[in-house]
Amino acid sequence: MKKILVGLSGGVDSAVAAYLLKKQGFDITGAMMSIWDNSYPKPKNKRIDACLGPEEEDIESVKKIADFLEIPLYILDCREEYKKVVIENFRNEYKQGRTPNPCIWCNTYIKFGVLPTAAKKNGLIFDKFATGHYANIKFDNSTNMYHLCRAFDETKDQTYFLYRLNQKILSETIFPLGELKKENVRDIAKEIGLSVAQKPDSQDFYCGDYNDILQFPVSSGDIINKNGEVLGKHNGIWNYTIGKRKGLGLSGGTKEPLYVINILAKKNAIVVGAKEDLYSKSLVATKVAWVSIPVPTQTIEATVKIRQQHKPAKANITPIDNISAKIEFEKEQMSITSGQSAVFYKNDIVLGGGIIF
């Protein structure tokens, strides 16, 4: 009987993943990663639909799930690694006028790295690691490589956040929900009596105000137009992202709505312009990871997502070197944002992706 370690979060997806694997006859152990550090300010308006926050309720939920499924549970301390990898990247990117995606770093290095490693350090022995992610892994005999593939439920597909997983991780991972619809998962949870059957999904990385985590001093600067004319003041570039329209604090001077079109960290300035200024046909991606194929040596055709909710758009991807590439879209895309990820797809296969420069 194979031993499988299941990453539990306290939500319905990971709980059903553990249930399905146990039902199939596997020897299941649950593990929850503890990432909340009490040195963070206590969120004033805590939301339950976020991953990072005080963990008392999640721990209680995970314990109930493990008891219900009659599986052993370990709560593993991942706080220091989470702070070094996810929080430091989050703060550094915002400081440089970029908009990071902490979920990508958390999934790559904490959930699929630090957590199973910590389990092994605690003496746990397991053959595979499983989570409640909506994604699939398939093995290609012709290339002898594992492919990260989209989930059956396109509306819940999470491969955008997983593109940095490597071949070793894919070979050791199981996604039990990859072929299920979300409503099927909730139906299973309800049918077997799981208390988290209707628990809301996590929608964000942090449960409070981002400034709780950033903790930057106020640093006011100019809001300017494309010609460099000062239109107003901002109180910190980290409060803005490309495409932002509301809350700019500008009044008068133009009949057309203004959007953030650039963030100049070195000048401590926010650049605003018209909606058409948000469109571009190309980008450069850095820190590129090729997950399902070898590093290409020539231009390839693919579809590319520039954010999780973005509809994949046709593009040519030209490698610059092993860790960077130029992406040229067939049609202009709106709000290409530095710090976010561009993820490359060929049909259902995730080829790889990188950080938008």
Secondary structure as a PSIPRED ss2 file (coil, helix, strand):
# PSIPRED VFORMAT (PSIPRED V4.0)

   1 M C   1.000  0.000  0.000
   2 K C   1.000  0.000  0.000
   3 K E   0.000  0.000  1.000
   4 I E   0.000  0.000  1.000
   5 L E   0.000  0.000  1.000
   6 V E   0.000  0.000  1.000
   7 G E   0.000  0.000  1.000
   8 L C   1.000  0.000  0.000
   9 S C   1.000  0.000  0.000
  10 G C   1.000  0.000  0.000
  11 G C   1.000  0.000  0.000
  12 V H   0.000  1.000  0.000
  13 D H   0.000  1.000  0.000
  14 S H   0.000  1.000  0.000
  15 A H   0.000  1.000  0.000
  16 V H   0.000  1.000  0.000
  17 A H   0.000  1.000  0.000
  18 A H   0.000  1.000  0.000
  19 Y H   0.000  1.000  0.000
  20 L H   0.000  1.000  0.000
  21 L H   0.000  1.000  0.000
  22 K H   0.000  1.000  0.000
  23 K H   0.000  1.000  0.000
  24 Q C   1.000  0.000  0.000
  25 G C   1.000  0.000  0.000
  26 F C   1.000  0.000  0.000
  27 D E   0.000  0.000  1.000
  28 I E   0.000  0.000  1.000
  29 T E   0.000  0.000  1.000
  30 G E   0.000  0.000  1.000
  31 A E   0.000  0.000  1.000
  32 M E   0.000  0.000  1.000
  33 M E   0.000  0.000  1.000
  34 S E   0.000  0.000  1.000
  35 I C   1.000  0.000  0.000
  36 W C   1.000  0.000  0.000
  37 D C   1.000  0.000  0.000
  38 N C   1.000  0.000  0.000
  39 S C   1.000  0.000  0.000
  40 Y C   1.000  0.000  0.000
  41 P C   1.000  0.000  0.000
  42 K C   1.000  0.000  0.000
  43 P C   1.000  0.000  0.000
  44 K C   1.000  0.000  0.000
  45 N C   1.000  0.000  0.000
  46 K C   1.000  0.000  0.000
  47 R C   1.000  0.000  0.000
  48 I C   1.000  0.000  0.000
  49 D C   1.000  0.000  0.000
  50 A E   0.000  0.000  1.000
  51 C E   0.000  0.000  1.000
  52 L E   0.000  0.000  1.000
  53 G C   1.000  0.000  0.000
  54 P C   1.000  0.000  0.000
  55 E C   1.000  0.000  0.000
  56 E H   0.000  1.000  0.000
  57 E H   0.000  1.000  0.000
  58 D H   0.000  1.000  0.000
  59 I H   0.000  1.000  0.000
  60 E H   0.000  1.000  0.000
  61 S H   0.000  1.000  0.000
  62 V H   0.000  1.000  0.000
  63 K H   0.000  1.000  0.000
  64 K H   0.000  1.000  0.000
  65 I H   0.000  1.000  0.000
  66 A H   0.000  1.000  0.000
  67 D H   0.000  1.000  0.000
  68 F H   0.000  1.000  0.000
  69 L H   0.000  1.000  0.000
  70 E C   1.000  0.000  0.000
  71 I C   1.000  0.000  0.000
  72 P C   1.000  0.000  0.000
  73 L E   0.000  0.000  1.000
  74 Y E   0.000  0.000  1.000
  75 I E   0.000  0.000  1.000
  76 L E   0.000  0.000  1.000
  77 D E   0.000  0.000  1.000
  78 C C   1.000  0.000  0.000
  79 R H   0.000  1.000  0.000
  80 E H   0.000  1.000  0.000
  81 E H   0.000  1.000  0.000
  82 Y H   0.000  1.000  0.000
  83 K H   0.000  1.000  0.000
  84 K H   0.000  1.000  0.000
  85 V H   0.000  1.000  0.000
  86 V H   0.000  1.000  0.000
  87 I H   0.000  1.000  0.000
  88 E H   0.000  1.000  0.000
  89 N H   0.000  1.000  0.000
  90 F H   0.000  1.000  0.000
  91 R H   0.000  1.000  0.000
  92 N H   0.000  1.000  0.000
  93 E H   0.000  1.000  0.000
  94 Y H   0.000  1.000  0.000
  95 K H   0.000  1.000  0.000
  96 Q C   1.000  0.000  0.000
  97 G C   1.000  0.000  0.000
  98 R C   1.000  0.000  0.000
  99 T C   1.000  0.000  0.000
 100 P C   1.000  0.000  0.000
 101 N C   1.000  0.000  0.000
 102 P H   0.000  1.000  0.000
 103 C H   0.000  1.000  0.000
 104 I H   0.000  1.000  0.000
 105 W H   0.000  1.000  0.000
 106 C H   0.000  1.000  0.000
 107 N H   0.000  1.000  0.000
 108 T H   0.000  1.000  0.000
 109 Y H   0.000  1.000  0.000
 110 I H   0.000  1.000  0.000
 111 K H   0.000  1.000  0.000
 112 F H   0.000  1.000  0.000
 113 G H   0.000  1.000  0.000
 114 V H   0.000  1.000  0.000
 115 L H   0.000  1.000  0.000
 116 P H   0.000  1.000  0.000
 117 T H   0.000  1.000  0.000
 118 A H   0.000  1.000  0.000
 119 A H   0.000  1.000  0.000
 120 K H   0.000  1.000  0.000
 121 K H   0.000  1.000  0.000
 122 N C   1.000  0.000  0.000
 123 G C   1.000  0.000  0.000
 124 L C   1.000  0.000  0.000
 125 I C   1.000  0.000  0.000
 126 F C   1.000  0.000  0.000
 127 D C   1.000  0.000  0.000
 128 K E   0.000  0.000  1.000
 129 F E   0.000  0.000  1.000
 130 A E   0.000  0.000  1.000
 131 T C   1.000  0.000  0.000
 132 G C   1.000  0.000  0.000
 133 H C   1.000  0.000  0.000
 134 Y C   1.000  0.000  0.000
 135 A C   1.000  0.000  0.000
 136 N E   0.000  0.000  1.000
 137 I E   0.000  0.000  1.000
 138 K E   0.000  0.000  1.000
 139 F E   0.000  0.000  1.000
 140 D E   0.000  0.000  1.000
 141 N C   1.000  0.000  0.000
 142 S C   1.000  0.000  0.000
 143 T C   1.000  0.000  0.000
 144 N C   1.000  0.000  0.000
 145 M E   0.000  0.000  1.000
 146 Y E   0.000  0.000  1.000
 147 H E   0.000  0.000  1.000
 148 L E   0.000  0.000  1.000
 149 C E   0.000  0.000  1.000
 150 R C   1.000  0.000  0.000
 151 A C   1.000  0.000  0.000
 152 F C   1.000  0.000  0.000
 153 D C   1.000  0.000  0.000
 154 E C   1.000  0.000  0.000
 155 T C   1.000  0.000  0.000
 156 K C   1.000  0.000  0.000
 157 D C   1.000  0.000  0.000
 158 Q C   1.000  0.000  0.000
 159 T H   0.000  1.000  0.000
 160 Y H   0.000  1.000  0.000
 161 F H   0.000  1.000  0.000
 162 L C   1.000  0.000  0.000
 163 Y C   1.000  0.000  0.000
 164 R C   1.000  0.000  0.000
 165 L C   1.000  0.000  0.000
 166 N C   1.000  0.000  0.000
 167 Q H   0.000  1.000  0.000
 168 K H   0.000  1.000  0.000
 169 I H   0.000  1.000  0.000
 170 L H   0.000  1.000  0.000
 171 S H   0.000  1.000  0.000
 172 E C   1.000  0.000  0.000
 173 T E   0.000  0.000  1.000
 174 I E   0.000  0.000  1.000
 175 F C   1.000  0.000  0.000
 176 P C   1.000  0.000  0.000
 177 L C   1.000  0.000  0.000
 178 G C   1.000  0.000  0.000
 179 E C   1.000  0.000  0.000
 180 L C   1.000  0.000  0.000
 181 K C   1.000  0.000  0.000
 182 K H   0.000  1.000  0.000
 183 E H   0.000  1.000  0.000
 184 N H   0.000  1.000  0.000
 185 V H   0.000  1.000  0.000
 186 R H   0.000  1.000  0.000
 187 D H   0.000  1.000  0.000
 188 I H   0.000  1.000  0.000
 189 A H   0.000  1.000  0.000
 190 K H   0.000  1.000  0.000
 191 E H   0.000  1.000  0.000
 192 I H   0.000  1.000  0.000
 193 G C   1.000  0.000  0.000
 194 L C   1.000  0.000  0.000
 195 S C   1.000  0.000  0.000
 196 V C   1.000  0.000  0.000
 197 A C   1.000  0.000  0.000
 198 Q C   1.000  0.000  0.000
 199 K C   1.000  0.000  0.000
 200 P C   1.000  0.000  0.000
 201 D C   1.000  0.000  0.000
 202 S C   1.000  0.000  0.000
 203 Q C   1.000  0.000  0.000
 204 D E   0.000  0.000  1.000
 205 F E   0.000  0.000  1.000
 206 Y E   0.000  0.000  1.000
 207 C C   1.000  0.000  0.000
 208 G C   1.000  0.000  0.000
 209 D C   1.000  0.000  0.000
 210 Y H   0.000  1.000  0.000
 211 N H   0.000  1.000  0.000
 212 D H   0.000  1.000  0.000
 213 I H   0.000  1.000  0.000
 214 L H   0.000  1.000  0.000
 215 Q C   1.000  0.000  0.000
 216 F C   1.000  0.000  0.000
 217 P C   1.000  0.000  0.000
 218 V C   1.000  0.000  0.000
 219 S C   1.000  0.000  0.000
 220 S C   1.000  0.000  0.000
 221 G E   0.000  0.000  1.000
 222 D E   0.000  0.000  1.000
 223 I E   0.000  0.000  1.000
 224 I E   0.000  0.000  1.000
 225 N C   1.000  0.000  0.000
 226 K C   1.000  0.000  0.000
 227 N C   1.000  0.000  0.000
 228 G C   1.000  0.000  0.000
 229 E C   1.000  0.000  0.000
 230 V E   0.000  0.000  1.000
 231 L E   0.000  0.000  1.000
 232 G E   0.000  0.000  1.000
 233 K E   0.000  0.000  1.000
 234 H E   0.000  0.000  1.000
 235 N C   1.000  0.000  0.000
 236 G C   1.000  0.000  0.000
 237 I H   0.000  1.000  0.000
 238 W H   0.000  1.000  0.000
 239 N H   0.000  1.000  0.000
 240 Y C   1.000  0.000  0.000
 241 T C   1.000  0.000  0.000
 242 I C   1.000  0.000  0.000
 243 G C   1.000  0.000  0.000
 244 K C   1.000  0.000  0.000
 245 R C   1.000  0.000  0.000
 246 K C   1.000  0.000  0.000
 247 G C   1.000  0.000  0.000
 248 L C   1.000  0.000  0.000
 249 G C   1.000  0.000  0.000
 250 L C   1.000  0.000  0.000
 251 S C   1.000  0.000  0.000
 252 G C   1.000  0.000  0.000
 253 G C   1.000  0.000  0.000
 254 T C   1.000  0.000  0.000
 255 K C   1.000  0.000  0.000
 256 E C   1.000  0.000  0.000
 257 P C   1.000  0.000  0.000
 258 L C   1.000  0.000  0.000
 259 Y E   0.000  0.000  1.000
 260 V E   0.000  0.000  1.000
 261 I E   0.000  0.000  1.000
 262 N E   0.000  0.000  1.000
 263 I E   0.000  0.000  1.000
 264 L E   0.000  0.000  1.000
 265 A C   1.000  0.000  0.000
 266 K C   1.000  0.000  0.000
 267 K C   1.000  0.000  0.000
 268 N C   1.000  0.000  0.000
 269 A E   0.000  0.000  1.000
 270 I E   0.000  0.000  1.000
 271 V E   0.000  0.000  1.000
 272 V E   0.000  0.000  1.000
 273 G E   0.000  0.000  1.000
 274 A C   1.000  0.000  0.000
 275 K H   0.000  1.000  0.000
 276 E H   0.000  1.000  0.000
 277 D H   0.000  1.000  0.000
 278 L H   0.000  1.000  0.000
 279 Y E   0.000  0.000  1.000
 280 S E   0.000  0.000  1.000
 281 K E   0.000  0.000  1.000
 282 S E   0.000  0.000  1.000
 283 L E   0.000  0.000  1.000
 284 V E   0.000  0.000  1.000
 285 A E   0.000  0.000  1.000
 286 T E   0.000  0.000  1.000
 287 K E   0.000  0.000  1.000
 288 V E   0.000  0.000  1.000
 289 A E   0.000  0.000  1.000
 290 W E   0.000  0.000  1.000
 291 V C   1.000  0.000  0.000
 292 S C   1.000  0.000  0.000
 293 I C   1.000  0.000  0.000
 294 P C   1.000  0.000  0.000
 295 V C   1.000  0.000  0.000
 296 P C   1.000  0.000  0.000
 297 T C   1.000  0.000  0.000
 298 Q C   1.000  0.000  0.000
 299 T C   1.000  0.000  0.000
 300 I E   0.000  0.000  1.000
 301 E E   0.000  0.000  1.000
 302 A E   0.000  0.000  1.000
 303 T E   0.000  0.000  1.000
 304 V E   0.000  0.000  1.000
 305 K E   0.000  0.000  1.000
 306 I C   1.000  0.000  0.000
 307 R C   1.000  0.000  0.000
 308 Q C   1.000  0.000  0.000
 309 Q C   1.000  0.000  0.000
 310 H C   1.000  0.000  0.000
 311 K C   1.000  0.000  0.000
 312 P C   1.000  0.000  0.000
 313 A E   0.000  0.000  1.000
 314 K E   0.000  0.000  1.000
 315 A E   0.000  0.000  1.000
 316 N E   0.000  0.000  1.000
 317 I E   0.000  0.000  1.000
 318 T E   0.000  0.000  1.000
 319 P E   0.000  0.000  1.000
 320 I E   0.000  0.000  1.000
 321 D E   0.000  0.000  1.000
 322 N C   1.000  0.000  0.000
 323 I C   1.000  0.000  0.000
 324 S E   0.000  0.000  1.000
 325 A E   0.000  0.000  1.000
 326 K E   0.000  0.000  1.000
 327 I E   0.000  0.000  1.000
 328 E E   0.000  0.000  1.000
 329 F E   0.000  0.000  1.000
 330 E E   0.000  0.000  1.000
 331 K E   0.000  0.000  1.000
 332 E E   0.000  0.000  1.000
 333 Q E   0.000  0.000  1.000
 334 M E   0.000  0.000  1.000
 335 S C   1.000  0.000  0.000
 336 I C   1.000  0.000  0.000
 337 T C   1.000  0.000  0.000
 338 S C   1.000  0.000  0.000
 339 G C   1.000  0.000  0.000
 340 Q C   1.000  0.000  0.000
 341 S E   0.000  0.000  1.000
 342 A E   0.000  0.000  1.000
 343 V E   0.000  0.000  1.000
 344 F E   0.000  0.000  1.000
 345 Y E   0.000  0.000  1.000
 346 K E   0.000  0.000  1.000
 347 N C   1.000  0.000  0.000
 348 D C   1.000  0.000  0.000
 349 I E   0.000  0.000  1.000
 350 V E   0.000  0.000  1.000
 351 L E   0.000  0.000  1.000
 352 G E   0.000  0.000  1.000
 353 G E   0.000  0.000  1.000
 354 G E   0.000  0.000  1.000
 355 I E   0.000  0.000  1.000
 356 I E   0.000  0.000  1.000
 357 F C   1.000  0.000  0.000
